[in-house]
């Protein structure tokens, strides 16, 4: 949808900002600093990119109230430029309704299925017996929902998601394509060299306002629950094992893996490709750096990196030491050579004394 034009006065009012410059300037689009053209509004969320404002062709910029750089174009100052810019985009490009209410003729519904008001169920969806789906939930094409599962109101499930039996999903949850929730936990007992499968009879609980990326796997608990806390956001290609508990408002970035029965506190961040071993705890506000391997519990408010993961300041010293290894090895080789020379000279000197005797 093409946006209509707005004045900076209108946009300033929308974002509750403070305008410096001509309120009558017309804004017809939005764009990044580098790509912006005349008529566009751009934003600056990170001060290290301030230098780009000098060459940007944008007609105006959303910036932090703390920005000190002077620019020769109108500026709307706000507390959070990125959030304000998102609000402007939603205002200028209102989303058309994508999903029509009702049940597609090609959908298959089991017995005793309970549907709320305004539900959308797309083609080739399979909903098994005793499933409950809340008001205005959207179930896109090709989704499978197993027996006894519960889906909360205003939840959006994109095509080809699999939700296994008895899974509980809260309200306003978004689940992207290819994700599997409630698959069996990875549990086997070895007897005489043979792997015997351990039954996984627990469930998965996804609380309200969670977003789950594409091709994520969240395993059901062996007993009890695997829990994803309210407001948590999970990127694509993440593996969460059985009986894991993730606290509220956590961020799990792509290709992270969490082993069974680990417990993450609130506001935890796992960066890309990080790994957590099983049966440990990460306290509130823990940050795990990219590709870190966490092998033991981490106290709250700690930033760990490396493998095995250590506190950031400690790891920086280790990384600095690694950089000096070639130089250190050269020094050790030179010292070894000198020690050998001194040893040989001492041996020769000792023999010379013995000959004099």
Buried (B, 14 or more C-beta within 10 A) or exposed (E): EEBEEBBBEEBBEBBEBEBBBEEEBEBBBBBBBEEBEEBBBBBBBEEEEBEBBEEBBBBBBBBBEEBEEEBEBBBBBBEBBBEBBBBBEEBBEEEEEEBEEEBBEEBEBBEEBEBBEBBBBBEBBBBBEBBBBBBBBBBBBBBBBBBBBBBBBBBBBBBBBBBBBBBBBBBBBBBBBBBBBBBBBBBEEEEEEEEEEBEBEBBBBBBBBBBBBBBBBBBBBBEBBBBBBBBBBBBBBBBBBBBBBBBBBBBBBBBBBBBBBBBBBBBBBBBBBBBBBEEBBBBBBBBBBBBBBBBEBBEBEBBBBBBEBBBBEEBEEEEEEEEEEEEEEEEEEEEEEEEEEEEEEEEEEEEEEEEEE
